[in-house]
Amino acid sequence: MSGIARVEVIGVRVEMPSNQPIVLLRETEGERYLPIWIGAVEATAIAFAQQGIQPPRPMTHDLLNTVMERTGHALQSVLLTEIKDGVFYAEITLEGDLQISARPSDAIALALKNSRPIFANVDLLAQAGIDIPKDPEGEGEQEEAVERFREFLDQITPEDFIS
């Protein structure tokens, strides 16, 4: 299996009982959700970027965004590439097809801040994604999916993703 799929950020959730933040992404043309465990600071950065909140001082993704703007290398897209030993990897692509390795949390925050697309390797989705079929009626789809995801979180730990 090869290729990429576009994903969108559903939001940041806190997995209980460990209080570990997770960013939840959903395949835009499919039924898979991708949970990525992240740190508290990174969760805040993604939540701020998603909500358009500008903190009083620049966060890591704000600093990187300013550097990119001032050097003329605008963000084109983000690609979530793989998971190795329980660690997710990503690449950001800048104008001129310049690709840079990045933490998924920073890459996602940058994509949200710049309204740029986020993609995931389909191999990654196959390995770490969770199939949650869409509601055929389309009503309450996201809420129901999030509830099923919460039930899933109650039964899983980050170690379950270590290959």
N, C-alpha and C positions, 0 to 999 in steps of 0.2 A: 504494500500500500504506500502510495506517495502522493504528495500534493499538499495544498494548504486549504484551510477553511476560514472564513471570516467569523470572528467571535465578537460579542459585545459584553460589556461589564454590566452585570446585574446589580452588584453592590458588594459591600464589605460586610461580613458577618463575623460574629465571635463564636467559636466552637466551644461548647461547654463539655466537661467541667474544667478543661485546661485553660480557658480564657485566651486561646490562640486565635488571632484574627485570620480570616480567610477571605480572599477576593474570589468571587464567584463569576465565572464567565459562561456565556451560552453561545453555542453554535447558531449563527443566524439562519442557516438553511438546513438545520438538522435538529436532532433531539438530544444532543449531548451537552452536558454541563461540565465545566472544568474548574474544580476547586484548587486554589493554590494557597498554601499556608505562607503567611507573610508576618513581618514584625509589626508591632504596634505603631511605630513611627511611619512605616510604609503604608499601613492601613489608613492612617490619618491623611497622608499625602494623597492617596487615591480618593478618599472621601471628599477632601477639599477640592481636588481637581474635578471630580464628578459633579459637585454642587456649585462650582465656580467661585469658591471662597478663596480670597487672596489673603494669606497670612501676613502679619506685620513685617516679618523678616523672611527672606527667601529660603525655601526648603531645597533639598538636593535637586529635585527635578526643575525647580524654578531657576536655580543657578545654571544648570546645564542648558535649559531653554534659552537663557540670556546669552550664554556663550555661543550657542548655535546661531541665534539671530545675529549677533554682532560679528560673527565670522562668515556669515552668508551660507550656512549649511542647514537649511530648514529640514525638519523632520518630515519624512515621507510616509513611513509606516512602521509597525512593530510586528515582529514575528516571535511567537512562543515556540521554541525549537524542540526541546526535549526535556526529559527528566532522567537524571542519573543519580543513583544512590540517594533517592529522596529529595534531590535538589533540582528545581526547575531552572531552565536556561532560556534566554531570549536574545534577540538581536534587534537593534534599531537600524533603520535604513534612512540615511540622510540624502539630500539632493546629490546627484552625481553617482548614485548607487554605492555610496560609502556605507559599509556595514560595520557596526560596532557591537560587541558583546555587552549585554547589560543584564542586571537583575530584572526579572519580570515585573516586580513592583515598581521600580523606577521607570521602566519602559511603558507600563500601562498608565502611570501618572502622566508621563510626557504625551502619550497619545491622546488622553482625555483633555489635557490642557490645550492641545493644538488641534483638536477635532480631527485626528488622523485615524486611519483604520488599524485595527488589531487583527492579526491572523494567528492561527495555530497550525502546526504541522498535523496532518491527519493521523500520522503515526502516534503522535503525542496524545491526541484525542482518543485514539483507540486504546492506548495504554493506560491513561490516567483519567479519561472522561467517564462520566456517569450518564447512562441513557435514562432520560425521563421523558416518556412519550407525551406529546402535546395533547391537550384537551380537545377532542374533536369538535366540541361546541364553541371553543375559543373563549369561554367565559371563565374568569378566575384562573386563567392559565398560569400566570406568573406566581400568584399567591400559592396555588396548589403545588407548583413545582418547587417553590422555596420550602414549603412545609415538608414535602417528600425529601428534599435535600437535608433539612434539619434532622429528620428521622435517620437519614443515612449517616449524618455526622455523629449521631449518638452512638453509632456502632463502629466507627472507624478511627484510626489514629494516623499521624503522619508516617509512622513506620510501615503501614500497609502499602505505601507507594514506593518503598525501597525495593529495587530489583535485585 
